[in-house]
């Protein structure tokens, strides 16, 4: 594992801007989300998902000062995560002590996925969530959910004070990447790295977003690498229609979370 954490960086496709939730609604569901902070926990950076007691899944570009060129890697020891609370900068604070950067799988686009290794474990093991593995893709037309603490408007300068959620629909699928279209909100600055949820499974990681299009990197092509780093296996991914997904809540788009929002 130490070798994986120290692996040299590869070349990556440059993502769009980092993301956060504009629109959507404040969520009552805390499903393994982690707040990622830099500068010794003084500056909010991104959102992530707790996939093991000492591992956080997020977007790789979140780890750099210049996310476009992947220059200026933040030292792991200066990064912190907050887990177990919907409120910003609240919950269990844990120091990060290493990064692992996803390699490019054969036949896939360069991933924008990374794993943070925590210096101590998450105390509430119920916060750990599953990530998807498999050879299929999500079905176009499937409704998914994204949760994060990012900016709540284009003009905002601070992250959201509480966790928010929005629903989006898969409009384009390839094994390693998805395009999503907003239903009742969209990711914006601060939500890069957020999980793309179908039911109880993280199917992808948000890498860029905006009011017309969100791009997300699938976990399936790198599931073997994730297992190698964390020693935690993924679960078979979903994608056979909207049955297990999270659609808009009562009252149509904008009303909140669907059946999976516990």
ZIRAHU-V972588 format. One record per residue. N is the residue number from 1. RES is the residue in three letters. PHI is phi in degrees with one decimal (none if undefined). Layout:
N|RES|PHI  N|RES|PHI
This chain:
1|UNK|none  2|UNK|-61.5  3|UNK|-64.3  4|UNK|-64.8  5|UNK|-67.0  6|UNK|-97.9  7|UNK|-60.8  8|UNK|-67.2  9|UNK|-71.8  10|UNK|-101.5  11|UNK|-81.8  12|UNK|-125.8  13|UNK|-67.6  14|UNK|-75.3  15|UNK|-80.0  16|UNK|-75.8  17|UNK|-66.8  18|UNK|-66.8  19|UNK|-126.0  20|UNK|-167.3  21|UNK|-94.8  22|UNK|-107.0  23|UNK|80.7  24|UNK|62.8  25|UNK|-153.6  26|UNK|-66.2  27|UNK|-99.9  28|UNK|-89.3  29|UNK|-100.1  30|UNK|-108.0  31|UNK|-114.5  32|UNK|81.2  33|UNK|-71.6  34|UNK|-128.4  35|UNK|-90.2  36|UNK|-108.1  37|UNK|-120.2  38|UNK|-119.6  39|UNK|51.8  40|UNK|57.0  41|UNK|83.2  42|UNK|-102.3  43|UNK|-134.0  44|UNK|-70.1  45|UNK|-121.2  46|UNK|-153.2  47|UNK|-113.2  48|UNK|-145.6  49|UNK|-127.5  50|UNK|-83.7  51|UNK|-105.2  52|UNK|-162.6  53|UNK|-58.7  54|UNK|-127.1  55|UNK|-137.3  56|UNK|-119.5  57|UNK|-91.6  58|UNK|-154.9  59|UNK|-87.0  60|UNK|-63.6  61|UNK|-68.4  62|UNK|-64.4  63|UNK|-89.4  64|UNK|-121.7  65|UNK|-66.7  66|UNK|-107.9  67|UNK|-70.4  68|UNK|-70.9  69|UNK|-95.6  70|UNK|55.7  71|UNK|-114.1  72|UNK|77.7  73|UNK|-63.1  74|UNK|-67.3  75|UNK|-59.1  76|UNK|-53.5  77|UNK|-65.1  78|UNK|-94.0  79|UNK|-95.6  80|UNK|-135.7  81|UNK|-123.1  82|UNK|-117.5  83|UNK|-133.5  84|UNK|86.6  85|UNK|-148.9  86|UNK|-75.7  87|UNK|-79.3  88|UNK|-62.5  89|UNK|62.5  90|UNK|-122.7  91|UNK|104.4  92|UNK|-72.9  93|UNK|-96.1  94|UNK|-131.7  95|UNK|-77.6  96|UNK|-92.6  97|UNK|-126.1  98|UNK|-176.5  99|UNK|-123.9  100|UNK|-129.4  101|UNK|-109.5  102|UNK|-64.3  103|UNK|-78.9  104|UNK|-82.9  105|UNK|-71.9  106|UNK|-61.4  107|UNK|76.0  108|UNK|-129.5  109|UNK|-72.3  110|UNK|-62.1  111|UNK|-78.2  112|UNK|-119.8  113|UNK|-129.2  114|UNK|-141.4  115|UNK|-126.0  116|UNK|-96.7  117|UNK|-101.7  118|UNK|-93.9  119|UNK|-69.6  120|UNK|-143.3  121|UNK|-77.7  122|UNK|-65.2  123|UNK|-73.7  124|UNK|-95.0  125|UNK|-66.1  126|UNK|-69.1  127|UNK|-80.4  128|UNK|-70.4  129|UNK|-123.5  130|UNK|-92.0  131|UNK|-113.5  132|UNK|-86.6  133|UNK|-128.4  134|UNK|137.7  135|UNK|-110.7  136|UNK|-93.9  137|UNK|-118.1  138|UNK|-64.4  139|UNK|-77.6  140|UNK|-62.0  141|UNK|95.3  142|UNK|-73.5  143|UNK|-88.4  144|UNK|-125.0  145|UNK|-124.3  146|UNK|-128.9  147|UNK|-126.2  148|UNK|-171.2  149|UNK|-109.8  150|UNK|-70.0  151|UNK|-54.4  152|UNK|-99.3  153|UNK|-156.4  154|UNK|-66.2  155|UNK|-96.9  156|UNK|-66.9  157|UNK|-116.0  158|UNK|-123.9  159|UNK|-68.6  160|UNK|-66.7  161|UNK|-71.2  162|UNK|-138.3  163|UNK|-57.3  164|UNK|-121.1  165|UNK|-137.0  166|UNK|-138.2  167|UNK|-108.2  168|UNK|-135.7  169|UNK|-121.1  170|UNK|-72.6  171|UNK|-109.1  172|UNK|-152.0  173|UNK|-135.3  174|UNK|-135.0  175|UNK|-52.9  176|UNK|-102.0  177|UNK|-153.9  178|UNK|-131.1  179|UNK|-103.9  180|UNK|-123.3  181|UNK|-117.9  182|UNK|-62.0  183|UNK|-107.2  184|UNK|-132.1  185|UNK|162.8  186|UNK|-153.5  187|UNK|-67.5  188|UNK|-147.8  189|UNK|-54.6  190|UNK|109.7  191|UNK|-110.4  192|UNK|-54.3  193|UNK|90.1  194|UNK|-63.7  195|UNK|-73.2  196|UNK|-98.1  197|UNK|-100.7  198|UNK|-127.5  199|UNK|63.1  200|UNK|-103.3  201|UNK|-120.7  202|UNK|-82.9  203|UNK|-93.5  204|UNK|-161.3  205|UNK|-122.4  206|UNK|-65.4  207|UNK|-116.5  208|UNK|-158.0  209|UNK|-162.3  210|UNK|178.5  211|UNK|-72.5  212|UNK|-113.3  213|UNK|-161.0  214|UNK|-118.4  215|UNK|-111.0  216|UNK|-135.1  217|UNK|-92.3  218|UNK|-69.3  219|UNK|-80.6  220|UNK|-63.0  221|UNK|-66.1  222|UNK|-110.2  223|UNK|-60.6  224|UNK|-64.2  225|UNK|-65.6  226|UNK|-58.9  227|UNK|-63.4  228|UNK|-62.6  229|UNK|-76.1  230|UNK|-100.4  231|UNK|64.2  232|UNK|-122.1  233|UNK|-81.1  234|UNK|-77.8  235|UNK|-117.4  236|UNK|-54.6  237|UNK|-72.3  238|UNK|-90.3  239|UNK|130.7  240|UNK|-98.2  241|UNK|95.3  242|UNK|-82.3  243|UNK|-51.6  244|UNK|-88.1  245|UNK|-80.9  246|UNK|-112.6  247|UNK|-90.8  248|UNK|-59.2  249|UNK|-75.8  250|UNK|-55.8  251|UNK|99.3  252|UNK|92.4  253|UNK|-52.6  254|UNK|97.3  255|UNK|-80.3  256|UNK|136.9  257|UNK|-95.9  258|UNK|-91.0  259|UNK|-58.4  260|UNK|-83.7  261|UNK|-83.5  262|UNK|-101.3
